[in-house]
């Protein structure tokens, strides 16, 4: 069967055996109960994961052509879900404490990540994510305060996740080769973090701050609060700072106060 890659689905299949082995090893999945792979493509990583003898391996693949290839290749050894990962419910996996692997389609990678982060009881849903992103996106996910890449994505990602960079990956590790480098990251859900009523409020707040990231923080605080000076004093915020100068915890505390005011 001749396989034509669908650009609309962001299909770039990992073919580098060294990277496939690295991903498998850092997942540490021997005899784990539940493994989930999103976007398995033609099954190159899936095959290596199976060799580690997990008790259950489920893959989510949107492209029906690839589903047929996976069924033929693995012959009942894995569970295959033919569905869009953005629409997948995950209901049956809520208490599974999964290890999740994914070479995420670059056009929707941040949407998928945000969906996972906003889940309730994330630490019971998944114990570790091993995920690949376009390098530019990964740089934004792991960005630190006072850097040019620091912004909404870093603040949301690091709210409930401990994140580590594993390695950058060159375009020739994929077929077809993308025009950009990729980065492999691991995510471990935090047991302790500041509980918020609704993650959408954090997204709303960071949108207001970073939509004009060169403006001083007094302006977005004034938009959010009538008593903005009182709040700035409570959180020891210098109103002349820029949004990228405030650390993660400050944004989480701003959101906590905001949720008591609405």
N, C-alpha and C positions, 0 to 999 in steps of 0.2 A: 504493500500500500504506500503510494507516494503521499507524503504529508506536506501540505502547504501551510506555512505559518500565518496566523491571523494577527496582523498588526493591531487590529481593533481590540484584541484581547491581551495585548502586551506580551506576546509569546516569545520568550528567549530562553531556550532550554539549556540547563547546565550540563556540560559535557566533560569538564575537567575532573578527572578521577581523584586528584590530590585534594581538590576543594570538596568533592563529594565525601571523601573519607574524613576530612576535617570536620565537616558538618555532622556526620554520623558520630564521631568520637565525642565532640563537645556536648552532643545531646545526651550521651550516657544512658542509653535506653534498654540495656540488657534486662530482659524479663519484666520490663515495665508493663503495667496493666493496659494502658490506653495511650496510643500514639495517633496524632492527627497530622496529616500533611495536606496543606492547601496549595492548589496549583501544581500537581505532580508532573504535568507535561507528559512526556513519553515514559516516565517511570525510572529514570536513571538513579535518582536518589532513593526512590521507593525500593528498588532492588537491594540497595546497600542497607537500608533500614531493616528489611526483612531478614537479612543475614545476621542481624543482631538478636533475632528471636524475641521480638516483643510479643506479648500475649494477644494484643489486638492492634491492628493497623487500619485506620480509615483514611481514605483520601477524598478530597472534594475537588471535582473537576467540572468546569462548565461546558467545555467543548465536547460534544457527543462523539466526534471522530476520535479524540484521545481516549474517551471512556471505552470505546470498542477495542482500541489497542491495549489498554490496561487490562481489560477483561481477558483478552487472549494471552497476554504476557504472564499474568499472575494466577489465572485459573482458580479463582475462589480463595486464594490465600489472603486477600485483603478485602475490606468492605469499600465499595466504590459508590460515592454519592454524586450523581450528575445534577449539579445545581450551581448557581452563582453564589460564590462565597459571601458576597455582600448581602444576599437575601437569606442566607442560611440561618436557621433559628438557633442552633446549638443547644436546644432544650434538653436533649437526651445526654448531653455532655456536661451539664452544669456542675455536677458534683464528682466528676471523673478525675480531677487533678491531672490533666493531660500534660504531655510534652508535645508542643506544636512546632512543626517545621513549615517553612514557606519561602519559596522564591516568588515574592509577591509581584503581580503585574504592576509595573511602575506607574501606570496612569491612575490606579486606585489604591496604591499602597498606604497612603496616609489615612484614607477613609477606612480601610480595613483595620489598621492599627487603632484608630480612634474608637471604632466600634468595640473592640476588645477592651480597651482601657475603661470605657464607660460602663462595662458590665458590673452588676452587683456581685459581691463575693468572688472577685476575680481570682484570689489566691486559692479558692476551692475549685475553680474551673480549670486552672492551668498552673503547673509548678514551674514551667520554663517555656519560653518561646525562643526558637532559633530561626531568625528571619534575615532575608536579604533585601536590600533597598538600593536604589540609585544612590551613589555616593553623596550627591548634593543633598538629598533628603536625609540620609543618615547623619550627615554633618549637622543638620538642623535639629535632629532628634537628640543628639548627645551634646549639643552646644551648652557652654557654660555662661554664667552671668558676665556681662561686660565684653562680650564678643559679638561680631557682626551677625553670626548665625543664630544667636539667642533670640527666641521669640515664642510665639504661641505654641508651636509644635513641641518644643523642648519642655515648656511649662506643663502642658497636658501629659506628655509621655512620662515625665519624671515625677509626676504626682503619685502614681501608684506602682511604678516600676523602678527596679534597680537595673541599669542598662550598662553593658560593656561592649566595646568594640573588639571584634576578633581579628579581622583583616580586611584589606581592600582587595578587590577581585578585578582582574583585567578583562576587557571585552572579549578576548579570544577564548575565554573559558566557557563561552556560550555559543549556541547555534540557534538562530543567526546571531552574529555579534552585534550587541547594541553599540551606540555611538558614545556611550559614557561608561565610566568605571562604576563598579558596584561595591557595596560594603556589607559584610556579615556582622550582625549584632545579636547578642543574647539579651533577653529580658527575663527577670525574675520578679514576679509580683510581690509587693511589700506586704508584710503582715500588719505593720503599723503605719498609718498615714492620716492626715487630717480629713475626717469624714465631711463630705459636702452633701447637701440635699439633692442637688442635681448638677451633673457635670456640664450641662449646657450653660449654667451660670458662669462657670470658669471660662468656657469658650467665649461667652458674651463679654466678660470683663477683659480678657486678653485681646479680644478684637478691638475694643475701644482704645486700649492702651497702644497697641502696635499698629493700628491703622495710620497713626501719625507718630512714628517712632522717634522722629527728631524733635518733637515737641516735649516740653517739660511735663512731668507727671502731675503737676497741679491741675492741668486742664482736664484729663480724663477723670481724675478724682472728683472734680467739680461736677462733671457730667453724671457721675454715679451717685454722689452724696451731696445733700444740702449742707451737712456738717462736715465737709471734707477737711477743714483745718483741724477739727477735733480728732478725726480719724488719723490724719497724718501725724499728729502728736502722739496718739496712742501707739502707732506702729513705728514711730521714730523715722518717718519718711521725710527726707529733704525734698521739698516741692520743686527745687531747681534741677533735680536729677532727671535723666531720660529713662524711658521704659526699660531699656536693656541694662540699666544699672540696678534695678530691683531684683533681688534673688527670688528663687522659686517659692520659698516659704512665705515671703511677703505677699505674693499673689494669692496663695491659698488662704492666707488670713484675710486679705481684702475680700475674697469671695465669701468667706465665712460671715464676715460682717454684713456684706451685701445681702446675703440670704436671710438675715434677721430683719432687714429693712424693707423687704418686698412682700 
